[in-house]
Amino acid sequence: VQLQASGGGLVQAGGSLRLSCAASGHSFSRYTVGWFRQASGKEREFVAAISRSGGSTPCADSVKGRVTISRDNAKNTVYLQMNNLKPEDTAIYYCAAVPSILTAPVRATASEYHYWGQGTKVTVSS
């Protein structure tokens, strides 16, 4: 599967952005999809992920209450709605996917994901 992340941009603190991760290829519904981010000089970190059915959507404590991850399997797309953005959210955001069985727990470790998009840059000004 190939992933294309989009929706990043420059936004003021307190603003919102919706990132999209569009997948090409078949059987997208068989993949767990995650969002990760990497700020300049820092390691890549988990943001949120969504199970195949969308029923499980864990997220990092740093974004809890401010992000919502969702998916539309008919459109082969996963969304990351980010609200009340803070300067510390500034990073390149990557979506990633891994084929999973239906009952698999959602993964929050970058190394467990097999496919990665190219990233979309989010800049939050103070």
Buried (B, 14 or more C-beta within 10 A) or exposed (E): BEBBBBBBEEBEEEBEBEBBBBBEEEEBBBBBBBBBBBBEEEEBBBBBBBBBEBEEBBBBEBBEEBBBBBBEBEEBBBBBBBBEBBEEBBBBBBBBBBEBEEEEEBBBEBEEBEBBBEBBEBBBEE
